[in-house]
């Protein structure tokens, strides 16, 4: 066993024994041995005869950093990456980790509230549904442009939405989707889809970005989604959404596996799945979903980005975030499996249920639109369009007018009272299609 206090031979060189270093660093000797084995904190000297470990007092700051990171719950494997970085890069990594912790805590909170309401409600009635796991509920973006969006904590205006049971009003969605390469990029890695059961956008990145975005959306297109899931309870539907989200994750990993660096390729994904009575939302990354209701445009997703986390903790204001010079680091995205990736963490998408009302209009878009077009302009364009087809054309045109620096994907859906002759047959394949457009004059949408 290593001796406590100073070692005689080590003292002359300014080194201290593991016992003394444990006292200085507030780490136990057992923890120091473990960190040595893992390569997190190597001793300055190991006696070749007796195996005693000696440390340089200058290592105390690094040891305390390890202790603090353990105290906030950071896994040892991630601590190893942090301590190898310079101070600035380490700060970025810690911020990214904590943003993920807060998002996951919000998800657990929402699930806990859902369970409380579900178990407390009489007759199976539920007064609450889980909110977006990246936020404190449906949030309205009050900030400027970019992947930043300051938010308030006000709920999206509610309402009974679709009534259940005999005599219930049947609702349907009418939708359109469009993608545009933009004025600068030479390739289009965005994908969009609109059909009677699904609305989705995905923003691919990396060598296999186009394949990733296409695979994520294709994985969300089960045969007759609405016919299969329309009669499920809210709880069962959430489970079905999670299974679908997992399918998208697997599809992306498979799609980018042939790439030289699979972990450098991936995609965001924001999708709404219509069951015939409810909308289910699947979301990961910094693409966005908006709701137009009562003349107001509300953002109902939360960006999984480093800049957004800085807005959330008050480090940046919305105006500062809109012009932030740093790259758009994603905290969550669907990525391939390999070594290091341009995102901090690859995670499961958030899933939630969205209440609907006749007259609602939904907009899903990649950051190629939201980053360059002010939200007030977005709102005006969405309101002015007579139908989803016109809306997506207007929005893609606005991105072009703003310089079109990135690919754009957008999809728009109106919630309408369903006519019997327009009702999709339960066995019908979802025939909606995404659309990629290469030239400004070719802008068009397919429903």
Secondary structure as UniProt FT lines:
FT   HELIX           8..11
FT   TURN            12..14
FT   STRAND          15..17
FT   HELIX           18..25
FT   HELIX           29..38
FT   STRAND          45..46
FT   TURN            48..50
FT   STRAND          53..56
FT   HELIX           57..59
FT   HELIX           60..71
FT   TURN            72..73
FT   HELIX           76..83
FT   HELIX           87..120
FT   HELIX           122..124
FT   TURN            133..134
FT   TURN            166..167
FT   STRAND          171..180
FT   STRAND          190..194
FT   STRAND          198..205
FT   TURN            207..208
FT   HELIX           209..219
FT   TURN            223..224
FT   HELIX           225..229
FT   TURN            230..231
FT   HELIX           234..256
FT   TURN            257..258
FT   TURN            260..261
FT   HELIX           262..264
FT   STRAND          266..267
FT   STRAND          269..274
FT   STRAND          279..284
FT   STRAND          288..293
FT   TURN            294..295
FT   STRAND          296..299
FT   HELIX           306..312
FT   TURN            313..314
FT   HELIX           318..322
FT   STRAND          333..335
FT   STRAND          350..354
FT   TURN            358..359
FT   STRAND          361..365
FT   HELIX           367..370
FT   TURN            371..372
FT   HELIX           375..384
FT   HELIX           388..401
FT   TURN            402..403
FT   STRAND          408..417
FT   HELIX           420..422
FT   TURN            426..427
FT   STRAND          436..437
FT   HELIX           440..442
//
